[in-house]
């Protein structure tokens, strides 16, 4: 959750992608940068596994945030990615101590069988979110080869999937090779995050085909840039090995 410049709270979904010392979570760029007023949001707080108002692992405050310059300059869903590094909690423990973490893979094929997770809600108020829990969606991702179906959204790093996710799920992971309760080395790779419903524009008219959401296919051209700025998005192995 995070606040705008009027101190109103907003909510998105995020997921832990590296353990200590980086303690990175991945989310959507529009959960970091406030387009309407051209400013950053503030006071990001990560509440892992929140459900029905409960916070089983407590809260983790942010340390730094990163978003693409292209997103700030008016980017589209291909650029709608962000990284947030987290502080340890009041006990000095990193978030991964409680949750573990997912892996990240870049430049994978556009068509994959994926599992999506997010706090999907039709109302972004605090009370509504506290009554919610993680929603899971399975499907096959796809891409548009040309502009005939959805002008402006074909081509590199634009990926889509059938889903009825609603606001609140923004930033939620698209996970490849889901292996519940297994180390990230066995799968569990985040390959995109929810940007929002597909919106096609033609002749000045914007349409939003029902049941399709879009995201940025993780690549060297988007989240790879942010990972490079962080010195990598891979959790170092003990003894300084990679």
ABEGO torsion letter per residue (X at the ends): XBBBAAGBBBBBBBBBABBOAAGBBBBBAAAABBAAAGBBBBGBBBBBGBBGGBBAAEBBBBABBBBBAAAAAGBBAAABBBBBBBBBBAAGBBAAAAAEBBBBBBGBBABBBBBBBBBBBABABAAAAAABBBBBBBBBBBBBABAAABBGABEBGBBBBBBABBBGABGBBBBBGBBBGBBAAAEGBBABBBAEBBBBBBGGBBBBBBGBBBBBBBBAABAAAAAAAAGEABBBBBGGBX
